[in-house]
Amino acid sequence: MAVEGIVIVGGGLAGATAAKTLRGEGFTGPVTLIAEESHHPYLRPPLSKDYLLGKAGDETLPVVPEGWYRENGVELRRGTPAAEIDAEARSVTLRDGTRLEYASLLLATGARPRTLPVPGSGLGGVSTFRTLGDSRRLRKSLSAGGLNVVMIGSGWIGMELAAAASAYGNTVTLLGLEEVPLAAAIGPELGGFFRSLHESKGIGFRLPASAAEITGHAGRVTGVVTNSGEILPADVVVVAVGVVPEVSLAEAAGITLQNGILTDASLRTSVPGIFAAGDVANALHPFTGQHHRSEHWSNALNAGKVAARSMLGQDAALDTVPYFYTDQFDVSMEYSGFPSLVSGPPTIRGSLAAREFLAFWQHDGKVVAGMSVNWPRSDKPQKVIKALIASRSTVPPEVLADPAVPLDQLLPAA
Ligand SMILES: Cc1cc2nc3c(=O)[nH]c(=O)nc-3n(C[C@H](O)[C@H](O)[C@H](O)COP(=O)(O)OP(=O)(O)OC[C@H]3O[C@@H](n4cnc5c(N)ncnc54)[C@H](O)[C@@H]3O)c2cc1C
């Protein structure tokens, strides 16, 4: 093949990790990373947590140090979106007209926040939340405290932003379509745990409720009218109602889509030479035999590595147990597993009231997901949960719940 270069579209965690892995694996050919944003690739999880709270600075955000790209011969083109793929000619054209040929192309275009189609959503003080710029702007407006903040969306980002806004001394009300926040992800019992945590800090909930209209004066938001007609005063409104995978390039190139870009376990798309990774990819998982599209940090990290190895022709598969975490007030939660396999309520070890517990979800007696909340790290709870899931071993619920059984003894003997 005349062209041996690799082009990566999307300067997020998946794209930057793929570039790093290519060099780590000894690939010496040309690597170009196309980033729509003007920043060097950065991590998003701190944006709604310590960075927003002013407890972490800019230096904590880069995926790799800014000098890494130059030092490793990776051409990082910032502020230049890719506009078109010619799969036949194996080339990508950027919005500035530059045409790049590739031997392999990785699409790591992530996801975009869903917007709210209600009157007033364009008013000043109303925003979605995804980028470093969003976090900086929100920090600036929240940090003095004393504002009325309405959070629309009761998922992870809405709950984290509500916690941060409240920690700054603002009055926070959260609206969501679910009866219980986070119930779709972790079920009503544990969603209720997070709701109680937030209520104990003074956050008000309207559930289930939606925003019918956002009101304003002189171009700035003044309130949110709910579907029941209640008027919530608001100086700041954040719309955190989920994301949609950014598939426009892939769609125009005729790549098969299904809840994102459909890939096999090696992250190959339906078009030869084109791979997809991160939030945008709906990848076949060898453990379940189902496709999973994850919107979590560890998936972007692992998928970036796997895509790089696949593009180098190695036998690589995205077969890790999915993992994510959240920090809200003094609660640190980690979760590993396959929510799609969960079929009933969890077994709890520890105490929800004391905010220190483990939750295990089972299917046919096998552990398929597990969560740890403020659990001592010395017990390595996530390592045990992942190993339990991967072992497909059956454990009686009463044993999972029994604090007298050390965690590592839950694992089958080697
Ligand atoms: C505020 C926030 C908090 C989060 N917290 C957590 C957490 O606590 N735990 C957790 O597990 N996960 C968390 N996540 C999720 C995690 O950050 C994402 O799963 C991860 O960022 C996905 O990485 P990605 O590289 O696939 O996509 P992205 O990070 O979305 O990066 C994709 C990049 O591609 C760019 N792009 C799109 N189209 C083009 C184009 N045509 N040309 C060039 N560039 C393009 C986009 O501008 C973007 O910069 C959080 C996400 C957010 C937004």
The ligand as an SDF file (V2000), in Angstrom:
LIG
                    3D

 53 58  0  0  0  0  0  0  0  0999 V2000
  -18.6130   16.3380   32.3670 C   0  0  0  0  0  0  0  0  0  0  0  0
  -18.3070   14.8860   32.1720 C   0  0  0  0  0  0  0  0  0  0  0  0
  -17.9920   14.1020   33.2670 C   0  0  0  0  0  0  0  0  0  0  0  0
  -17.7220   12.7650   33.1120 C   0  0  0  0  0  0  0  0  0  0  0  0
  -17.4470   12.0000   34.2110 N   0  0  0  0  0  0  0  0  0  0  0  0
  -17.1710   10.7040   34.0780 C   0  0  0  0  0  0  0  0  0  0  0  0
  -16.8830    9.9010   35.2140 C   0  0  0  0  0  0  0  0  0  0  0  0
  -16.8780   10.3700   36.3390 O   0  0  0  0  0  0  0  0  0  0  0  0
  -16.6090    8.5940   35.0300 N   0  0  0  0  0  0  0  0  0  0  0  0
  -16.5930    8.0350   33.8040 C   0  0  0  0  0  0  0  0  0  0  0  0
  -16.3320    6.8370   33.6950 O   0  0  0  0  0  0  0  0  0  0  0  0
  -16.8760    8.7610   32.6810 N   0  0  0  0  0  0  0  0  0  0  0  0
  -17.1670   10.0800   32.8020 C   0  0  0  0  0  0  0  0  0  0  0  0
  -17.4560   10.8380   31.7000 N   0  0  0  0  0  0  0  0  0  0  0  0
  -17.4770   10.1940   30.3760 C   0  0  0  0  0  0  0  0  0  0  0  0
  -16.1210   10.2250   29.7010 C   0  0  0  0  0  0  0  0  0  0  0  0
  -15.4990   11.4610   29.8690 O   0  0  0  0  0  0  0  0  0  0  0  0
  -16.3290    9.9180   28.2190 C   0  0  0  0  0  0  0  0  0  0  0  0
  -16.7770    8.5950   28.1390 O   0  0  0  0  0  0  0  0  0  0  0  0
  -15.0580   10.0890   27.4210 C   0  0  0  0  0  0  0  0  0  0  0  0
  -14.6620   11.4350   27.3940 O   0  0  0  0  0  0  0  0  0  0  0  0
  -15.2530    9.6190   25.9860 C   0  0  0  0  0  0  0  0  0  0  0  0
  -14.0840    9.8410   25.2680 O   0  0  0  0  0  0  0  0  0  0  0  0
  -14.0940    9.8830   23.6880 P   0  0  0  0  0  0  0  0  0  0  0  0
  -12.6760   10.1420   23.2900 O   0  0  0  0  0  0  0  0  0  0  0  0
  -14.7950    8.7010   23.1480 O   0  0  0  0  0  0  0  0  0  0  0  0
  -15.0210   11.1200   23.2870 O   0  0  0  0  0  0  0  0  0  0  0  0
  -14.9190   12.6630   23.6120 P   0  0  0  0  0  0  0  0  0  0  0  0
  -14.2800   12.8970   24.9350 O   0  0  0  0  0  0  0  0  0  0  0  0
  -16.2780   13.2130   23.3890 O   0  0  0  0  0  0  0  0  0  0  0  0
  -13.9490   13.2260   22.4900 O   0  0  0  0  0  0  0  0  0  0  0  0
  -14.3100   13.2560   21.1400 C   0  0  0  0  0  0  0  0  0  0  0  0
  -13.6750   14.4610   20.5020 C   0  0  0  0  0  0  0  0  0  0  0  0
  -13.8820   14.3790   19.1020 O   0  0  0  0  0  0  0  0  0  0  0  0
  -14.1310   15.6620   18.6100 C   0  0  0  0  0  0  0  0  0  0  0  0
  -14.7830   15.5700   17.2970 N   0  0  0  0  0  0  0  0  0  0  0  0
  -16.0490   15.2330   17.0100 C   0  0  0  0  0  0  0  0  0  0  0  0
  -16.2610   15.2710   15.6680 N   0  0  0  0  0  0  0  0  0  0  0  0
  -15.0850   15.6300   15.1280 C   0  0  0  0  0  0  0  0  0  0  0  0
  -14.6540   15.8650   13.7840 C   0  0  0  0  0  0  0  0  0  0  0  0
  -15.4840   15.7080   12.7400 N   0  0  0  0  0  0  0  0  0  0  0  0
  -13.3750   16.2510   13.5670 N   0  0  0  0  0  0  0  0  0  0  0  0
  -12.5160   16.3920   14.6090 C   0  0  0  0  0  0  0  0  0  0  0  0
  -12.8710   16.1910   15.8920 N   0  0  0  0  0  0  0  0  0  0  0  0
  -14.1340   15.8220   16.1420 C   0  0  0  0  0  0  0  0  0  0  0  0
  -14.9870   16.2890   19.6920 C   0  0  0  0  0  0  0  0  0  0  0  0
  -14.9590   17.7050   19.6060 O   0  0  0  0  0  0  0  0  0  0  0  0
  -14.2840   15.7760   20.9460 C   0  0  0  0  0  0  0  0  0  0  0  0
  -13.2690   16.6590   21.3580 O   0  0  0  0  0  0  0  0  0  0  0  0
  -17.7450   12.1930   31.8220 C   0  0  0  0  0  0  0  0  0  0  0  0
  -18.0700   12.9780   30.7070 C   0  0  0  0  0  0  0  0  0  0  0  0
  -18.3520   14.3130   30.8810 C   0  0  0  0  0  0  0  0  0  0  0  0
  -18.7170   15.1750   29.6870 C   0  0  0  0  0  0  0  0  0  0  0  0
  1  2  1  0
  2  3  1  0
  2 52  2  0
  3  4  2  0
  4  5  1  0
  4 50  1  0
  5  6  2  0
  6  7  1  0
  6 13  1  0
  7  8  2  0
  7  9  1  0
  9 10  1  0
 10 11  2  0
 10 12  1  0
 12 13  2  0
 13 14  1  0
 14 15  1  0
 14 50  1  0
 15 16  1  0
 16 17  1  0
 16 18  1  0
 18 19  1  0
 18 20  1  0
 20 21  1  0
 20 22  1  0
 22 23  1  0
 23 24  1  0
 24 25  2  0
 24 26  1  0
 24 27  1  0
 27 28  1  0
 28 29  2  0
 28 30  1  0
 28 31  1  0
 31 32  1  0
 32 33  1  0
 33 34  1  0
 33 48  1  0
 34 35  1  0
 35 36  1  0
 35 46  1  0
 36 37  1  0
 36 45  1  0
 37 38  2  0
 38 39  1  0
 39 40  1  0
 39 45  2  0
 40 41  1  0
 40 42  2  0
 42 43  1  0
 43 44  2  0
 44 45  1  0
 46 47  1  0
 46 48  1  0
 48 49  1  0
 50 51  2  0
 51 52  1  0
 52 53  1  0
M  END
$$$$
